[in-house]
Amino acid sequence: MEAQRQTKPLTGGRADHAQRILWIDIAKGIAMLLVFYGHLGGAGDNPWFPNLTGSIWVVYLFHMPLFFMLSGLTFHPNKDFRTFFISRFKRLVIPYFFFSIYALGKILLLIVAPSVVQGFHAGAMGTPLSEIGVILLGNTNGLWFFLTLFWGELFLYGVNKLTKQSIHRHLTLALIALIASVAWFAMSFLGTYKYIPFQLLHATEAVAFVGLGWLLSHKIKMFGKQATLYMLAGSTALFIIFGVVCRYTETHDVGWWIILASLPYLCAAVFGSLMTIAIAQLLPSWHWLTYIGRNTMIFYGLNGLSMAIARKVVFMVIPVSLVAAHIVLQIIIGLLVIAVACLICTVATPILNRWCWWGIGTSRPHAKLLSAKHVAPDAADSSH
C-alpha cells in the first residue's frame, strides 16, 4: 500500500521515467496553496486581511525555495543540449509570455478605465508603454518564477556537463548552491536583482535551491517512513528557530554584514522546504491535492487572475470592513477566497490543456495519447 501511494505507474518504459512520484505532486500541491495564501494580502494598501500578514510573512520565508527544491528533485540534465534547451524553453519561457496576457489585460484596462485600476488596491502601475516594456524584459509581477527557473536550470545543466566525471562533483554542486543562495538573499535584501532584465540575477535563487534539491534527490527519495518522521521533526524545530531569528534580524543598512544576515533566511528556507517535503511524504494521496500538484504550471500562471476574481466575488457578498475587523473571519474568508481561486483554476485547466497546450508548455492532446502507448523518455521531467 505504501509503495502504491509513493509512485503511480505510467505505461511501459524504464522504471525511473515510467513512474510518477505521488508525494512530489502532493508537495507541489501544498506549495501552490502556499502561493495562493501568500497572495491573500494582495498589494498596495492591503485592506482585506490585516491580521494575516504575520503568517503570510512566515510563508514567504520558504514557499518559493520549496518550489525550486521540488524542481531539483525531478531535474534531469542528462540529455543533449539542444533537446534540453528546447524542452525547457517550451516549458518555461513560452508560458511566461502566454500568462502575461493577463498583464496585457490590465494595461488595456489602464488605458480605457484608469479609475477602475486605482480601485484595485494593487501595486502601482506605470504608463501602458512602460508596462509593456516590463513584460518584454521579463519582469511581469508573479510570473518571474518561469524565467528564473529557466536560467537556473540552464546553469545547472552546464555544471552537470563540466563536473560529470569529477570525483568532487557533489562538493562542487554544494559550494555553488551555497554561494548562489547567499548571493540571492543579499541581492533580494538590497533589491539589486531588479536592475538586470529577464530575471538573470534572480536565477541565483533557482541555482541555489534547484541545485540543493538535485543534490538531495536520491537520498530523499529513498527515505522510509521512520527517516521521514525524523526529517519532519528536525526540520520543523530548526525552521521555527531560524524563523524567530529572521523575525528579529534587521537586514537594512548593514553593508557587507548583509551576507551574515542572509544566513538565517537561507536556513529557514531550507528547513521550511524540507519540513513541507516530509509532510507531503506522510500525507494520504488526496486527489484534489495531487491534481493541483500535477497542474502547477496552470495554477501558478493563473494565480494572480484567479485570486483577483475570487476576492471580487467573495467581497461582493461579504463586506470588507466586516472581515477586516475579526481575525477569525479573516481566516475563514481567506480560505474561502483560496478555494474559489483554486476552483477557477480547476475549471480552466482542462480548457487550457485542450486548446492552449502550445502556450502552457505541454504536448498537443492527440500526441499525448499516442505517446502513452510508447516509452516516454521525458515523462518525469515534463510532468513535474
Backbone torsions as a table, in degrees:
resi	resn	phi	psi	omega
1	MET	NA	-41.6	-179.6
2	GLU	-65.1	-41.1	179.5
3	ALA	-64.6	-36.6	178.8
4	GLN	-66.8	-33.5	179.3
5	ARG	-72.5	-33.9	-175.2
6	GLN	-74.6	-36.2	-177.6
7	THR	-132.5	151.3	178.2
8	LYS	-123.5	113.5	-178.2
9	PRO	-61.9	140.8	172.1
10	LEU	-98.8	-124.1	-177.1
11	THR	-133.1	108.0	172.9
12	GLY	64.6	-175.6	174.5
13	GLY	86.1	-176.1	-178.6
14	ARG	-70.7	150.7	-174.6
15	ALA	-63.6	-36.4	-174.9
16	ASP	-70.6	-22.6	179.4
17	HIS	-108.4	-13.6	-173.5
18	ALA	-95.6	1.6	178.6
19	GLN	-123.7	139.4	178.8
20	ARG	-102.6	128.7	-178.1
21	ILE	-83.2	109.2	-172.3
22	LEU	-66.3	-34.7	-177.2
23	TRP	-68.9	-21.9	173.7
24	ILE	-70.7	-39.5	173.6
25	ASP	-60.8	-42.2	178.5
26	ILE	-61.8	-45.3	180.0
27	ALA	-62.7	-38.9	177.7
28	LYS	-68.1	-35.3	175.7
29	GLY	-63.0	-44.1	177.2
30	ILE	-62.0	-45.5	179.7
31	ALA	-59.0	-39.3	180.0
32	MET	-67.2	-40.1	177.2
33	LEU	-64.0	-34.6	176.9
34	LEU	-67.2	-34.4	175.3
35	VAL	-63.0	-46.0	176.7
36	PHE	-58.9	-45.0	-179.3
37	TYR	-63.3	-40.6	179.8
38	GLY	-63.8	-23.9	-179.9
39	HIS	-95.3	6.8	177.9
40	LEU	-59.1	-39.2	-175.7
41	GLY	-73.8	-13.6	-178.1
42	GLY	69.5	-136.6	179.6
43	ALA	-147.6	-172.2	178.2
44	GLY	64.5	-128.6	-174.6
45	ASP	-86.9	-2.5	170.0
46	ASN	47.8	71.4	-175.2
47	PRO	-89.6	-3.3	-166.5
48	TRP	-89.4	-52.1	-171.2
49	PHE	-131.7	66.9	-173.6
50	PRO	-62.2	-30.7	-177.3
51	ASN	-84.0	-2.2	179.7
52	LEU	-98.6	1.8	-175.8
53	THR	-63.0	-34.0	179.0
54	GLY	-64.4	-47.1	179.5
55	SER	-68.5	-33.0	175.7
56	ILE	-64.7	-39.0	176.4
57	TRP	-60.2	-41.1	178.1
58	VAL	-62.0	-44.5	178.8
59	VAL	-59.7	-40.1	-178.8
60	TYR	-68.8	-13.7	176.4
61	LEU	-64.8	-27.5	-170.6
62	PHE	-144.9	-9.1	-168.3
63	HIS	-67.7	-35.1	177.3
64	MET	-79.3	-40.7	169.5
65	PRO	-54.5	-34.7	176.9
66	LEU	-61.2	-45.8	178.2
67	PHE	-57.9	-44.5	-179.6
68	PHE	-66.1	-40.8	178.7
69	MET	-62.9	-39.3	177.4
70	LEU	-65.1	-35.1	174.3
71	SER	-64.1	-35.7	177.7
72	GLY	-66.1	-32.6	179.3
73	LEU	-65.4	-23.4	-179.3
74	THR	-117.5	22.5	-178.5
75	PHE	-79.1	124.7	-176.9
76	HIS	-128.0	88.5	-176.2
77	PRO	-89.9	3.5	-174.8
78	ASN	-85.8	61.7	177.6
79	LYS	-136.7	166.6	173.3
80	ASP	-68.9	154.1	-171.4
81	PHE	-60.3	-41.8	-177.2
82	ARG	-60.5	-46.1	179.3
83	THR	-62.9	-44.5	-179.1
84	PHE	-63.4	-47.1	-176.7
85	PHE	-62.4	-47.7	-178.1
86	ILE	-62.8	-42.5	-178.6
87	SER	-64.4	-41.0	-179.4
88	ARG	-74.3	-34.1	177.4
89	PHE	-63.4	-46.0	178.8
90	LYS	-64.5	-38.1	-173.3
91	ARG	-80.4	-22.9	-172.2
92	LEU	-126.3	-46.6	-175.1
93	VAL	-74.3	-47.9	178.7
94	ILE	-60.3	-45.2	176.4
95	PRO	-60.2	-32.1	177.0
96	TYR	-57.0	-49.5	-178.1
97	PHE	-73.2	-32.9	178.4
98	PHE	-62.8	-49.7	-178.4
99	PHE	-74.6	-13.3	174.8
100	SER	-71.5	-8.4	174.2
101	ILE	-55.3	-35.0	176.7
102	TYR	-59.4	-42.3	178.8
103	ALA	-65.4	-35.1	176.1
104	LEU	-64.3	-34.8	176.2
105	GLY	-61.8	-40.8	177.9
106	LYS	-65.7	-35.8	178.3
107	ILE	-64.9	-42.6	177.9
108	LEU	-61.5	-41.6	178.6
109	LEU	-64.8	-35.3	177.8
110	LEU	-62.0	-32.9	-179.2
111	ILE	-76.4	-46.7	-172.0
112	VAL	-89.1	-25.9	-177.3
113	ALA	-147.4	69.3	-177.5
114	PRO	-60.2	-28.4	-180.0
115	SER	-67.1	-32.2	178.1
116	VAL	-66.6	-42.3	179.2
117	VAL	-60.9	-40.6	-179.8
118	GLN	-64.0	-23.5	179.8
119	GLY	-88.4	4.2	-178.0
120	PHE	-75.6	-16.7	-170.7
121	HIS	57.2	37.8	-177.5
122	ALA	-110.3	179.9	178.5
123	GLY	-64.6	154.7	-177.6
124	ALA	-64.7	142.3	176.3
125	MET	-112.4	149.4	176.9
126	GLY	-88.2	-156.1	176.5
127	THR	-72.8	159.7	178.1
128	PRO	-54.1	-40.8	-179.0
129	LEU	-65.3	-42.3	179.9
130	SER	-67.7	-34.5	178.7
131	GLU	-68.4	-36.5	175.0
132	ILE	-64.5	-39.2	176.1
133	GLY	-61.4	-38.5	177.6
134	VAL	-59.8	-43.7	179.2
135	ILE	-63.1	-48.7	-176.3
136	LEU	-65.5	-28.8	179.3
137	LEU	-88.6	6.3	173.9
138	GLY	80.7	24.2	-175.7
139	ASN	-115.0	25.8	178.2
140	THR	-63.1	129.2	-179.4
141	ASN	-58.2	133.1	175.3
142	GLY	85.9	-17.2	-177.3
143	LEU	-110.1	7.5	-178.7
144	TRP	-59.8	-26.4	-175.8
145	PHE	-56.4	-40.0	-176.4
146	PHE	-59.8	-51.6	-177.9
147	LEU	-70.9	-36.9	178.2
148	THR	-60.2	-46.3	179.6
149	LEU	-66.0	-37.2	179.3
150	PHE	-59.1	-52.2	-178.9
151	TRP	-67.4	-38.7	179.8
152	GLY	-62.4	-42.8	-180.0
153	GLU	-69.8	-35.0	175.5
154	LEU	-62.4	-42.1	178.9
155	PHE	-62.8	-45.5	-178.8
156	LEU	-68.8	-29.2	173.6
157	TYR	-60.2	-44.9	177.7
158	GLY	-63.3	-40.5	177.3
159	VAL	-60.5	-42.0	179.3
160	ASN	-61.3	-43.4	-179.6
161	LYS	-64.9	-39.9	-176.0
162	LEU	-75.8	-28.3	-173.5
163	THR	-110.8	6.7	-172.2
164	LYS	-57.5	-36.9	-177.7
165	GLN	-98.2	3.2	-176.2
166	SER	-84.3	140.0	176.8
167	ILE	-74.7	-14.5	179.5
168	HIS	-102.7	23.9	-174.5
169	ARG	-57.7	-48.9	-177.2
170	HIS	-68.6	-36.6	177.1
171	LEU	-65.5	-42.4	178.5
172	THR	-60.7	-45.4	179.1
173	LEU	-62.6	-41.0	179.6
174	ALA	-63.3	-42.1	179.7
175	LEU	-66.3	-41.6	178.0
176	ILE	-62.3	-43.9	179.3
177	ALA	-62.8	-41.5	-179.9
178	LEU	-64.8	-48.3	-180.0
179	ILE	-61.9	-43.1	-179.1
180	ALA	-65.0	-39.4	-178.4
181	SER	-67.0	-43.9	178.1
182	VAL	-64.2	-41.7	178.4
183	ALA	-61.6	-41.0	-179.1
184	TRP	-63.1	-49.7	-177.2
185	PHE	-65.3	-38.6	177.6
186	ALA	-61.9	-44.9	179.3
187	MET	-66.7	-36.3	-178.9
188	SER	-67.5	-37.7	177.8
189	PHE	-66.9	-37.9	-178.7
190	LEU	-84.2	-18.6	-179.5
191	GLY	78.0	11.0	-175.1
192	THR	-72.0	-21.9	-178.5
193	TYR	-63.7	-19.2	-178.8
194	LYS	-75.2	-12.8	-175.0
195	TYR	-80.8	-14.6	-179.0
196	ILE	-110.5	129.4	-176.1
197	PRO	-73.5	172.4	175.0
198	PHE	61.0	21.1	176.1
199	GLN	61.2	27.9	-176.8
200	LEU	-65.2	-40.4	177.2
201	LEU	-77.4	-33.8	177.3
202	HIS	-62.6	-21.8	-179.8
203	ALA	-62.8	-16.6	175.7
204	THR	-60.5	-31.1	176.9
205	GLU	-65.7	-41.8	178.7
206	ALA	-66.3	-43.9	178.7
207	VAL	-57.4	-43.4	-177.6
208	ALA	-64.1	-53.1	-169.3
209	PHE	-91.2	-30.3	169.9
210	VAL	-65.3	-41.7	177.6
211	GLY	-60.6	-42.0	178.7
212	LEU	-65.7	-44.2	177.8
213	GLY	-61.5	-40.7	177.5
214	TRP	-63.3	-41.8	-179.5
215	LEU	-64.4	-38.3	-176.7
216	LEU	-92.8	-4.3	-170.2
217	SER	-52.7	-54.4	-175.0
218	HIS	-62.5	-43.2	-177.3
219	LYS	-65.2	-45.7	-178.4
220	ILE	-64.0	-40.9	-179.2
221	LYS	-66.1	-21.4	-179.2
222	MET	-91.3	-4.8	-177.7
223	PHE	-62.3	137.0	168.9
224	GLY	-89.5	-175.8	-175.7
225	LYS	-64.2	-41.4	-178.2
226	GLN	-64.4	-45.6	178.7
227	ALA	-62.9	-36.3	178.4
228	THR	-65.4	-40.4	177.5
229	LEU	-63.0	-41.0	176.8
230	TYR	-62.6	-42.6	178.9
231	MET	-63.8	-38.8	179.2
232	LEU	-64.1	-47.4	-178.1
233	ALA	-64.4	-47.2	-177.9
234	GLY	-67.1	-46.1	-177.8
235	SER	-68.1	-34.5	177.8
236	THR	-64.8	-46.3	179.7
237	ALA	-61.5	-45.7	-178.2
238	LEU	-69.3	-35.6	176.9
239	PHE	-62.2	-43.0	178.6
240	ILE	-62.2	-44.4	-178.8
241	ILE	-61.4	-51.6	-177.2
242	PHE	-72.2	-27.7	174.6
243	GLY	-63.6	-41.3	177.3
244	VAL	-64.4	-42.5	177.9
245	VAL	-60.3	-43.9	179.1
246	CYS	-61.2	-38.1	-177.0
247	ARG	-61.6	-31.6	-176.4
248	TYR	-109.9	20.4	178.1
249	THR	-106.1	125.0	176.2
250	GLU	-86.6	135.7	-176.5
251	THR	-120.5	16.0	178.3
252	HIS	-114.6	149.5	177.9
253	ASP	55.4	43.2	179.7
254	VAL	-115.3	4.3	177.4
255	GLY	58.6	-138.2	-178.5
256	TRP	-70.0	-13.3	176.6
257	TRP	-68.2	-7.2	178.8
258	ILE	-63.0	-23.7	176.9
259	ILE	-63.9	-43.6	177.0
260	LEU	-69.9	-36.7	179.4
261	ALA	-65.3	-22.4	-180.0
262	SER	-74.2	-25.5	-171.8
263	LEU	-61.0	-43.3	177.4
264	PRO	-61.2	-36.2	178.6
265	TYR	-68.5	-37.6	175.8
266	LEU	-62.4	-46.8	-179.6
267	CYS	-64.5	-40.9	178.4
268	ALA	-63.2	-40.0	179.3
269	ALA	-64.4	-43.5	-178.7
270	VAL	-66.9	-49.9	-175.2
271	PHE	-73.3	-31.7	174.0
272	GLY	-64.8	-37.5	177.9
273	SER	-68.0	-45.9	179.0
274	LEU	-63.3	-36.7	176.9
275	MET	-60.5	-45.5	-179.7
276	THR	-67.6	-39.8	177.9
277	ILE	-61.0	-42.5	178.1
278	ALA	-63.6	-42.5	177.9
279	ILE	-59.9	-43.4	-179.1
280	ALA	-62.7	-36.3	179.6
281	GLN	-69.0	-25.1	-176.1
282	LEU	-95.9	-17.8	-177.6
283	LEU	-75.0	153.4	171.3
284	PRO	-65.8	161.1	-179.3
285	SER	-85.4	71.6	178.0
286	TRP	-64.8	131.5	-175.0
287	HIS	-61.6	-43.4	-176.3
288	TRP	-63.2	-34.9	-178.5
289	LEU	-76.6	-40.7	177.5
290	THR	-68.0	-30.8	177.1
291	TYR	-63.2	-44.5	176.4
292	ILE	-61.5	-43.7	-179.3
293	GLY	-62.9	-36.0	179.7
294	ARG	-74.5	-20.0	-175.7
295	ASN	-121.6	34.3	-178.1
296	THR	-62.1	-29.1	178.9
297	MET	-56.9	-46.6	-178.6
298	ILE	-74.6	-45.3	-179.4
299	PHE	-60.3	-41.6	179.7
300	TYR	-68.1	-44.6	-179.0
301	GLY	-63.1	-30.0	-177.1
302	LEU	-101.8	3.3	-171.9
303	ASN	-63.1	-37.4	179.7
304	GLY	-65.8	-47.4	179.9
305	LEU	-65.9	-45.8	-177.6
306	SER	-65.3	-37.7	178.2
307	MET	-67.9	-38.5	178.4
308	ALA	-63.4	-42.9	178.7
309	ILE	-67.1	-43.4	-178.6
310	ALA	-61.7	-44.3	178.2
311	ARG	-62.2	-42.1	-179.1
312	LYS	-61.8	-45.0	-178.4
313	VAL	-65.5	-48.5	-176.8
314	VAL	-64.0	-43.3	-175.7
315	PHE	-83.0	-2.3	166.9
316	MET	-75.2	-24.7	-178.4
317	VAL	-96.8	-39.8	-176.2
318	ILE	-114.0	126.4	-178.9
319	PRO	-63.2	136.8	178.3
320	VAL	-58.9	-41.9	-177.1
321	SER	-61.3	-35.8	178.8
322	LEU	-66.5	-44.9	-179.0
323	VAL	-66.3	-45.5	-175.7
324	ALA	-64.8	-17.8	-176.6
325	ALA	-87.6	-10.9	-174.9
326	HIS	-136.1	123.6	-176.4
327	ILE	-66.2	-35.9	179.3
328	VAL	-63.7	-43.3	177.3
329	LEU	-63.9	-36.3	178.3
330	GLN	-61.9	-40.4	178.8
331	ILE	-66.2	-48.2	-177.4
332	ILE	-64.6	-49.1	-178.2
333	ILE	-69.6	-33.6	176.4
334	GLY	-61.0	-45.0	177.3
335	LEU	-65.7	-34.4	177.0
336	LEU	-65.4	-43.0	178.2
337	VAL	-60.3	-43.4	178.8
338	ILE	-62.9	-41.9	179.8
339	ALA	-62.2	-42.7	179.0
340	VAL	-65.4	-41.9	179.2
341	ALA	-62.5	-42.2	177.9
342	CYS	-64.7	-37.6	177.7
343	LEU	-63.2	-40.8	177.6
344	ILE	-61.3	-45.3	179.6
345	CYS	-66.2	-36.0	179.0
346	THR	-64.2	-40.9	177.7
347	VAL	-67.5	-37.8	-177.2
348	ALA	-74.1	-26.8	-172.8
349	THR	-58.0	-54.6	179.8
350	PRO	-63.8	-30.1	178.6
351	ILE	-66.3	-47.1	179.9
352	LEU	-67.8	-39.3	177.9
353	ASN	-62.5	-33.9	-177.1
354	ARG	-82.8	-43.1	-170.5
355	TRP	-110.3	-20.8	-176.9
356	CYS	-122.4	31.9	-179.4
357	TRP	-56.2	-31.8	-178.5
358	TRP	-67.7	-24.7	-177.0
359	GLY	-95.6	-14.1	-176.4
360	ILE	-112.8	12.3	172.0
361	GLY	79.0	21.2	178.1
362	THR	-113.0	172.9	-178.8
363	SER	-82.1	160.5	174.5
364	ARG	-58.3	136.6	-173.6
365	PRO	-49.7	-45.1	-178.1
366	HIS	-69.8	-25.8	176.7
367	ALA	-68.9	-32.6	177.7
368	LYS	-64.8	-41.1	-179.6
369	LEU	-64.4	-39.1	179.0
370	LEU	-68.6	-41.2	-178.0
371	SER	-68.9	-22.1	179.3
372	ALA	-66.9	-17.3	-179.6
373	LYS	-90.4	-5.3	-176.9
374	HIS	-129.6	177.1	176.0
375	VAL	-67.2	134.0	178.6
376	ALA	-107.5	92.3	-172.4
377	PRO	-63.8	-18.7	-178.6
378	ASP	-116.0	23.3	-172.7
379	ALA	-60.7	-49.0	-176.2
380	ALA	-65.7	-35.8	-177.0
381	ASP	-72.6	-48.4	-174.8
382	SER	-73.0	-33.2	-177.1
383	SER	-76.1	-28.0	178.0
384	HIS	-100.4	NA	NA
